[in-house]
Amino acid sequence: MIVITRNGRTTVITGWREWLVRAVVFVAAMLVLAILVFVMLGLAVTLGAIAMIVIPAAIIVALLGSMFSRR
């Protein structure tokens, strides 16, 4: 049983309509969670790829800088 109170009026949803409302809410929640998971996974892959390129490049630049620096 779903009870909704709006502006002092109470609406009660039961039976097959209740099941339909619950199914729609469940599907909507799963879609939101799936979108959130795909965004987080994409962010993690992107940051990992950037780190795999930037960190070795920084090491190489530091090594070259130390080789050619005047002491």
Secondary structure, 3 states (H helix, E strand, C coil): CEEEEECCEEEEECCHHHHHHHHHHHHHHHHHHHHHHHHHHHHHHHHHHHHHHHHHHHHHHHHHHHHHCCC
